[in-house]
């Protein structure tokens, strides 16, 4: 028979273990470890998580609970310098005990190491955080790790930017500048603030303060003109607010003093002095009867007067509870009006500053988080609801009932006093147009979607275990509100008000089922609600949400097991890896990975999406696990990576950052931020070994041992329980022996680990650390070592990090096996004549083997050699097998390439040349 040739150059089917090696398709692999085969025609090294200076290590972090502690959000301004524009993002990582730290990545792709520690701390941040972010603000809930877990106090890290009372004027005659944006001045009172408008002889139009460097220096948005000037007078307008704040869900109401609200009645002429400004941060509502309308007020009859209530407005028009004004719910100076002829009225909002000085500051930092206020009224005899009479906005001014346009703020001066009976002419005010009739349209409930009776108790505290943003609302799941817990319930916020929740604005789709919500995700106009045992798909495209589908057995343990991708929501549990694409749920590992392989995936598995390569990363376990399965969205293939993350401590959840970066926290240390990337050159590093111990049972460990290697060589670590004189194991030819004498009969596994760590760690060649039942042994030197192994102790001994004494591009643990090739005829015998591998960047330890299988099923590997050309030139390595007896007359052949590989390795094709001998 003539020679025949078969070439394998498409491996994109990836790892398939759910079928026999013979039943695989030509592009599928029986083994694929640390190789990425997602590119047709090329096998390369898999990507792994690594920690470099791109994301500087935190300082003082604490180990996260598995799968918790990491999030990413963005804002237009830096956290450390709120007046500085930010074009990057923030990475938030669990810091020390009960705190969160923030890393500013101000420019995507450039090194970042500026950590802002303790942005949130104390009881508001616990070990199992739940994060969601909206409009540049971060919201945090979650629980402790207690059993059962306790809710953390929800908190927020919120940015505020507004120019309050823009008509307020402040002048400074000490300003020095020279054709630039930096201005020096002598006034360090703090009156110059970011956001203020600035005017002056050498100042361009529409110039604003952009930063305040110190009490005597600030910068502006446009450069000055006119050369060098000293002691110039500049005028500043408004009170700028540019800051981050830490808050809760509370929307504070006055408790007496500032910030507060009062209400007065002015005479029709407005020339009196009954309206008195008491202090800064006190807003005065002034009611002035005037003009024609339908208003009447009879002070002699308690049922014939008008009553008033106020509220504060916070960011995104979130509204406080209604409160009685400081002067009561009727007007100071109230008098009859409209009894003969009904009248209209005007409403003024006035901040007087509390002094008779024209430059009195109307509001201070006490009011910096207040964005506005509302005044409600009702006729006493009617009782019932209060209706919106006027609304004040700190920046825009005021508008009355029925008005759509704002009336701007204006400064009060002695030259232009406001005719609302003010006791003096300072401060700033704004007035509505004529309000002809008492309001009867907008109630608190209509404006907010809930009544004041619906506001939660305990300062509006609403606890939650998971949350997300969808359709401009916040949705939080597994909640506690008004002291009642709802494990099955989702609460939803009003639109754009991301930390406002009430008990009756909720979604219930599966209740009283003995389960609770563990995670939430969104795709299009669907929300996926996860419980431990099931997933529910909720349609939120209409005003009333409804359950669209559910799948039992497809739940998750926590939020870290869920990720979102451009093609849908993907999640992982101990049963498999699932995709919801907007229409249906499918299992991605079915027909690919066997159930036996999937048994390695635990309930603490986490998942992330690599947007740069369109791959899904499934880390088997977030409690110090290194191995992951990787799914390629384009080819549908899988591969396994055994060194996905260098981990001695728990890893966090995975998150996506800008620049197509997939991040995970933890790993080698609790302070690390790792990102998924191509493998890089390995610096000299020590060997690290993990020893998972077992407990002693009736001296079961007596005389048992394991082996580890250090500078001296082979080190025998053996146990003499109770220090009873047990002899050292013989015949092992060790270079060093370490006797463990501190373990007593029936000691628990934690005590066993501690005693082993104490003895091994006392030797100068090793450093040790105990993690529960596990001892981490680190070589004291950077050197290549023989891997440690168990002797007869029953311990699980693995090499966590390979030691090397010099910089290297080589990584261990690679393995690739093709399908079992019958070469077109499963019954005929064939002689294998040659094997050729086309590759570049080989390694002296990258071996090529052929596996043959006898009729009785016995598999025999035959090593052909190595692909060891180390440069970047494409090389064809040909192995002549015509004289190798073991490779003649076999029915099948299987190719294995394994061992140590260069980080840049590329394998293009594998070609087998053979002669079919026919059926015998």
Secondary structure, 3 states (H helix, E strand, C coil): CCEEEEEECCCCCEECCCCCCCCCCCCEEEEEECEECCCCCCEEECCEEECCCCECCCCCCCCCCCCCCEEEECCCECCCCCCCECCCEEEEEECCCCEEEEEEECCCCCCECEEEEEEEEHHHCCCEEEEEEECCEEEEEEECCCCCCCECCCEEEEEEEEEEEEEEEEEEEEEEEECCCEEECCCCCCCCCCCCEEECCCCCCCEEEEEEEECCEEEECCCCCCCEEEEEEEEEEEEEEEEEEEECCCCCCCCCCCCEEEEEEECCCCCCCCECCCCCCEEEEEEEEEEEEEECECCCCHHHCEEEEEEEECHHHCECCCECCCCCCCCECCCCECCCCCEEEEEEEEECCCCCCCCCCCCCHHHCCCCEEEEEEEECCCCCCCEEEEEEECCCEEEECCCCCCECCEECCCCCCCCCCECCCCCEEEECCCECCCCCCCEHHHHHCCCHHHECHHHHCEEEEEEEEECCEEEEEEEEECCEEEEEEEEECCCCCCCCCECCCEEECCCCCCCCEEEEEEECCEEEEEECCEEEEEECCCCCCEEEEEEECCCCCCHHHEEEECCEEEEEECCEEEEECCCCEEECCCCCCCHHHHCCCCCCCEEEEECCCCEEEEECCCCCCCCEEEEECCCCCEEEECCCCCCCCCEEEEEEECCCEEEEEECCCCCCEEEEECCCCECCEEEEEEEECCCCCCCCCCCCEEEEECCCCEEEEEECHHHCCCCCCCCCCCCEEEEECCCCCCCCHHHHHHHHHHHHHCCCCEEEEEECCEEEEEEEEECCCCCCEECCCCCEEEEEECCECCCECEEEEEEEEECCECCCCCCCEEEEEEEEEEEECCCCCEEEEEEEECCCCCEEEEEEEECCCCCCCCEEEEEECCCCHHHEEECCEEEEEEEEEECCCEEEEEEEEEEEEECC
